[in-house]
Amino acid sequence: MKFSKLEGMKVFSSDAALVGEVEGADVDTKKWSLTHLHIELADDAVTKMGHKKPFLGSITINLPTDYIKTVGDVINLDRTLQEIKKTPSSK
């Protein structure tokens, strides 16, 4: 699958909360594989994760690709929103 197909896809947690949309990714150039997805948080997710919504712009988190359960029309994760909140890369 081309990364361009992932860009802009909606991402949902295992508890069916909209986390946000894919904005970018990190690539391990030694293995040529995706390691993390950059997710621009949805407004509701910002609040539920305890972040303060910026006046301008958005909050982007980096989630390990290990969190991905399925990819179809949307990306479903195998973690709840609260579990994602505890991920070091999402702070």
C-alpha positions as CSV (number, residue, x, y, z in Angstrom):
1,M,0.0,0.0,0.0
2,K,1.3,3.5,-0.9
3,F,1.6,5.9,2.0
4,S,-0.3,8.5,0.0
5,K,-3.4,6.2,0.4
6,L,-3.0,6.4,4.2
7,E,-2.6,10.2,4.3
8,G,-5.8,11.9,5.4
9,M,-7.4,8.6,6.6
10,K,-9.4,8.8,9.8
11,V,-8.1,6.9,12.8
12,F,-10.3,5.3,15.5
13,S,-9.4,3.9,18.9
14,S,-10.6,0.5,20.0
15,D,-13.4,2.2,22.0
16,A,-14.7,3.8,18.7
17,A,-13.4,7.3,19.5
18,L,-12.2,9.4,16.6
19,V,-8.5,10.0,17.3
20,G,-7.8,12.1,14.2
21,E,-6.4,11.9,10.7
22,V,-3.1,10.6,9.4
23,E,-0.8,13.5,8.6
24,G,2.6,11.9,8.1
25,A,4.8,9.0,9.1
26,D,8.3,8.0,10.3
27,V,10.2,5.5,8.2
28,D,13.1,3.2,9.3
29,T,15.4,3.6,6.3
30,K,17.4,0.5,7.3
31,K,14.4,-1.7,7.0
32,W,12.3,0.5,4.7
33,S,9.2,0.2,6.9
34,L,6.9,2.6,8.6
35,T,7.5,2.8,12.4
36,H,5.1,5.6,13.5
37,L,2.1,7.4,12.1
38,H,1.7,11.2,12.7
39,I,-1.9,11.7,13.8
40,E,-3.5,15.2,13.9
41,L,-5.8,14.9,16.8
42,A,-9.5,15.6,16.4
43,D,-10.9,18.4,18.7
44,D,-12.8,15.9,20.8
45,A,-9.7,13.7,21.2
46,V,-7.7,16.7,22.3
47,T,-10.1,17.4,25.2
48,K,-10.5,13.7,26.2
49,M,-6.7,13.2,26.2
50,G,-6.3,16.2,28.5
51,H,-4.5,18.5,26.1
52,K,-5.3,22.2,25.8
53,K,-6.5,23.0,22.3
54,P,-4.3,25.6,20.7
55,F,-5.8,28.8,19.5
56,L,-4.3,28.3,16.1
57,G,-3.0,25.0,14.6
58,S,-3.4,21.5,16.0
59,I,-1.8,18.9,18.1
60,T,-0.1,16.0,16.4
61,I,1.0,12.8,18.1
62,N,3.2,10.0,16.9
63,L,1.8,6.5,17.3
64,P,3.7,3.3,16.7
65,T,2.4,1.3,13.8
66,D,2.1,-1.7,16.2
67,Y,-1.1,0.0,17.4
68,I,-2.8,-0.6,14.1
69,K,-5.4,-3.4,14.1
70,T,-6.9,-3.0,10.7
71,V,-6.7,-0.7,7.7
72,G,-9.6,-0.3,5.3
73,D,-11.7,2.8,4.7
74,V,-10.4,4.0,8.1
75,I,-7.6,2.9,10.4
76,N,-8.7,1.0,13.5
77,L,-6.3,0.8,16.5
78,D,-6.1,-1.9,19.2
79,R,-5.8,0.7,22.0
80,T,-8.4,2.8,23.7
81,L,-8.1,6.6,23.8
82,Q,-7.0,6.5,27.4
83,E,-4.2,3.9,26.5
84,I,-3.1,6.1,23.7
85,K,-2.9,9.1,26.1
86,K,-0.4,7.1,28.2
87,T,1.9,6.5,25.2
88,P,5.2,8.4,25.6
89,S,5.1,9.5,21.9
90,S,1.7,11.1,22.3
91,K,2.8,13.7,24.9
